[in-house]
């Protein structure tokens, strides 16, 4: 059973920083894309950032220049360094990983971690 667990959320003042972590565990042969999504009240789920197995990164326009995604393949982990946080970054942040097990690919989601940015 593959498990995905996020951590690192919390309450921070606007302009501050947080670092989110996500670790996958279980019978994984390899991890392909690793992604961070967020869900804010009254809004649709948004893809915040993606990092591929080749470490190609993508960012939503709203976070470019402020957030940095990285991964540690040895730990099956992905991180999201969030700087210059804004009120509108308040959301539940979810990690999604695409893994290879045997001949197939599967996607798994974490349960999310709350990020609250205060004025």
C-alpha positions in Angstrom: 0.0 0.0 0.0 1.5 3.3 -1.1 1.1 6.2 1.3 1.7 9.9 0.7 2.0 12.2 3.6 2.4 16.0 3.6 3.8 18.1 6.4 5.1 21.6 7.1 1.9 23.6 6.9 1.0 26.2 9.4 0.2 29.8 10.2 2.5 32.4 8.9 2.4 36.2 8.4 2.3 37.7 5.0 5.8 38.0 3.6 6.9 35.0 5.5 8.1 31.6 4.4 7.1 27.9 4.8 8.6 24.7 3.5 6.2 21.9 2.7 7.4 18.3 2.5 5.7 15.2 1.0 7.0 11.7 1.3 5.8 8.6 -0.4 6.3 5.1 1.0 5.4 1.6 0.0 6.1 -0.8 -2.8 7.3 1.8 -5.3 9.6 1.0 -8.2 10.1 4.6 -9.3 8.4 8.0 -9.0 7.6 10.0 -12.1 5.9 13.3 -11.7 5.5 14.9 -8.2 3.1 17.7 -7.9 1.7 20.2 -5.4 -1.9 21.3 -5.7 -3.9 23.7 -3.5 -7.5 24.2 -2.7 -8.7 27.5 -1.3 -12.2 28.2 0.0 -14.6 29.0 -2.8 -12.0 28.2 -5.5 -11.2 25.3 -7.7 -8.2 23.1 -7.0 -5.1 24.6 -8.6 -1.9 23.0 -9.8 0.8 24.9 -8.0 3.9 23.2 -9.2 5.2 20.1 -10.8 8.6 18.4 -11.0 9.2 15.6 -13.4 11.6 12.6 -13.0 14.0 14.6 -15.1 13.6 17.5 -12.6 11.9 19.7 -15.1 9.7 22.1 -13.1 6.6 24.1 -13.8 4.8 26.7 -11.7 1.5 28.4 -11.7 1.8 32.1 -12.7 0.6 33.1 -9.3 3.6 31.6 -7.5 6.4 32.0 -10.0 9.4 33.6 -8.5 8.2 32.9 -4.9 7.8 29.1 -4.7 10.5 26.5 -5.5 9.8 22.8 -5.9 12.5 20.2 -5.4 12.7 16.5 -4.9 14.9 13.9 -3.2 14.6 10.6 -5.1 16.5 8.7 -2.4 13.7 9.7 0.1 10.8 9.5 -2.4 10.2 13.1 -1.3 9.1 16.4 -2.8 9.4 19.8 -1.2 7.8 23.2 -1.8 9.7 26.2 -0.5 7.3 29.0 -0.3 8.6 32.6 0.2 7.0 36.0 0.2 3.7 34.4 1.1 0.5 36.3 0.4 -2.9 36.2 1.9 -4.2 34.5 -1.3 -1.8 31.6 -0.7 -4.0 30.4 2.1 -5.2 27.0 1.2 -4.9 23.3 1.8 -1.9 22.0 -0.1 -2.0 18.5 -1.5 0.8 16.4 -2.9 0.2 14.1 -5.8 2.7 11.5 -7.0 2.7 9.3 -10.1 4.6 6.1 -9.4 5.6 3.0 -11.3 4.9 -0.3 -9.7 5.7 -3.2 -12.0 4.5 -2.5 -15.5 1.9 0.1 -14.5 1.7 3.7 -13.3 -0.5 4.8 -10.5 -1.3 8.2 -8.9 -1.6 8.8 -5.2 -2.7 11.8 -3.2 -1.9 12.9 0.3 -4.5 14.2 2.7 -3.2 17.7 2.6 -1.6 20.2 4.9 -3.2 23.6 5.8 -1.3 26.8 5.0 -2.8 30.0 6.5 -1.3 33.3 5.7 -2.3 36.2 8.0 -2.1 39.9 7.6 
